[in-house]
Amino acid sequence: MEWLNRLVSEPYYLSHFTAFLSYLIVRSSAAGVLSPHIINSLFHREIQATLAFSVLVAVKIAREEAWEEFIPDTLFYAKVLLIAMTLLIDYHLALWYMVVFLVIYILTEQPAFGKVGTSSKLTPLQLEALLTEGKTSRYWLVEFRAQFSSTSVRASRCFPELSITYSNKILSFGIVDLGLFPNAAEKFGISLGSLGQLPTYILFDTATEINRFPEFSFEEKLSHPPITKRLLAQHFQLDRLLIEYVNGD
């Protein structure tokens, strides 16, 4: 029932659901004013659109790792198909839906995954204290994210779930929200002007950075593979660190 609660409580989901539901009302009203030929053609197009949408959704389900990744892509396909259907009814209606979706985009944001797993939400000062005092874990893997970054939202489930699997006495996980603490971005070498750098993951050994993802240079393109739990685990060699802890190395 959690997904249903989010559907009715989050403006992002509720507004999209309402917009798509309104098509059923528009479609019923159009049936009384359009010619039988147009209605018949529209019905066949709707069947084709439904089949195409089902295939795209099935592909996304197989490829995407998290719900936060799956939803925006699915909504995008649904918007394109809905606008295509309304063009068959009246281009004014299609323009109206374009405006509606633009307003939704401007006024609402996809909510990030709400749970943090075994990771800790930290301020930059708290992170600095944890790294320099050395009273906690030797290693800290920290995610620097921001709510305004769609990539951060899409990947927001990966880090908490990763922390549940790999947290131990020598490795801890932390989250710093650069949307709340933008001044900390420069200190950790993260550009807020380049959304390709959010989220950024940095692995610290005490107070020393030993690895980060994504890694950017002037020669490299500001792009990287989609963030997944497997990608992060491999990049930071989390299995090796877990084995070190188990063996007491």
N, C-alpha and C positions, 0 to 999 in steps of 0.2 A: 504493500500500500504506500510505500515511501514515494514511488514515482508519481502516484496519483496526488499525494499531498503537494509535491513540488509543482505539478501541473496547474493546480488551482491557486497556489500561493506565490509563484514566481511570475512576475510580469512578462518575462521573456517567453516562457512556455505558454502562458494563458493567452497572450496577444496573438501568437501564431495559431494556437488551437482555435480561437475565435474567428480569425481570418479564414482559415480553411473550412470551418463549419459554415461560414456565411455563404460559401459557394453552393452548398446544398439548397439553401433558401433561394439564391439567385437562379439556380438551375430549375427549381420547381416553378418559379415565376416565369422564366423564359419559355417553358413548355407551352404556356397558354398564348403566347404572342408570336412565336416563330413558326415558320411553315413546317409541315411534316417532313419535307425533304431535308431541311437544315437540322431538324431534331434527330432524324435518322443518322445523318452524317456525324453529328455531334456525339451520338451514342457510340458509334463505332470508334471514333477518335478517343473517347473516354476509356473504352476497353483497351485500346492500344496503349494509351498513356498509363493505365493501371498496370498492365503487364510489364511495360518498360520500367516503371517505378519499382515494381516488385523485384525485377532482376537487379537493378542498381542497389536496392536495399540489401538483397542477399549477398551481393559482392562486398558491400561495405561491412556487413556483419562478419564475414569471413576474414576481412583484412584488418579492421579496426580493433584495437585492444581495449578501449575504454568507451563508456557511454558518452563521455564529454567529447570524444572525437567523432562518434557516430552521429550524434544529433545534428550538429550544424550542417554536415554534408547532406543528410537526409532532408532537412528542411529546405536546403538550397534546391535540390532536385524537385521537391514538391512545389516550390514557388514557380520554378520554370514551367513545369507541366500545367499548373493552375493558370498561369498567364497565357499559355498556349491555348488552353481550352476556352478561356474567356475571349480570346481573339476571334474564335469561331462564332461567338454570340454577338459581340459588339466591341469594336476597338476602344470605345470610351470606357467600357467596363474593365478592359485590360489595363488601361492607363490608370484607372482608379485603384486597382489592386497594386500596381507599381508604386503609387503614392503611399498606399497603406503600408507596404513592406518597407519602404524608405523611412517612414515615420517610426515603425517598429525598430528598425536598425539604429536610428538616432536616439530614441528614448529608452531603449532597453538593452541590457547586456546579458549574455549567457552566464549563469552563475557557475562559479568554480565548484569543484568537489569539496564538500563541507568538512569531511573528516581529515585528521592529520596522522592517523596511525600511531606509531610510537615516536614520530618526529615532534619537535618542539617549535612553536612559533617564537621567534626571537627578535629583539630590537638589535640594531647594529652594536650598541654598547654591551648588551648581554652577550652577543657573539664574541666580541673582542675579549671580554672578561673570561669567557669559557676557554678561548684559545690560548690566552696568555697565562692564566693562573695554573693551568695544567692539573686541575683537581678532578677532572672528569675523564672522559674518553681520550685516548691518544689521537684517534682519527675522528674528524667531523666532516660529514658530507652535507653541504648546505645548498639548498635551492633558493635562488634569488628570482622572485616572480613579481608580477604586477597584474592587478585585475583588468587593467586597460589593454593588456596584451592577449589577443585571442589564442595565441600559441600557448601561453601560460595556462589559460582556462582549459584548453583541450588536453593538456598534459597534466592537469592538476590531480588526477587520480593516481598517476604512476608513482610519484614520490612517496605518498603515505603508504601505499601497498608495498613498495620496495622496503620501506623502513620496518614493516612488520616482519618481513622475511630475514633481514640482515642485521637488525640492531643487536648489539651485544655489548660487553663491558669495554671493548676497545674501539667500537665504532658506534657513533651516535649520528642522528639526523636532525637537521634544523632547517627552518623556513624563515626567510627574511622577505618581507613585502616592500619592494622598492617603490610601490605606489604610495605607501605611507612614509617611507624614508628615502626620498629621491637623492638626498645629498650623499648617501652611502654608496651610490652607484660608482662614482669616480674613484673612491677609495679601493674598491674591489675590481676596478678596470672594466666596468660594464657600461656600455653606451645605451642610455634610454632613448636616444634619438634613432637608434637602429633597432626596430622591433625584432629583427632576426636574432638578437642577442638575449631575448627573453623567452623562456626562462634560461638562466645560466646556472650550472651546477659546478661547485668547486669543492674539491677534496683537500682538507687541511690535515697535516701531520703536526700536532701541537699548533704553533702559530704560522707554519710555513705552508703555502699552497704547493701541492705536488701534482695536481691534475685538475683540468676543468673541461666542461663541455657546454656549449660548442667552443671550439678553438678557432679564433679568427686571426688572419693576417691580412696585410694589404693586398697580397697576391691572391688570396682565396675569395671565392664568392660568398656573399652573405646568405648562405643556405646550408641546410644540413638535413639528414634523414629525419623522418618523424620520430619524436621522442617516445620510446617505449621502455617498459621495465627491463626487458632483455638488453636493449641498447645500453642503458645506463649501467646495468650490472656488468656487462662486458667491458665497457669503456673504463670503468673505475676498478675493475678486477675484484668485485665484491666477493666472489666465491673464494678467491685466494685469501682475502682478509678474514673471511669466516673460518677457513681451514686453519689459519694462523691462530685464531682465538681458540678453536677446539683443541689444537695440538699444544696450546700454551706457549707458542713461539714469541 
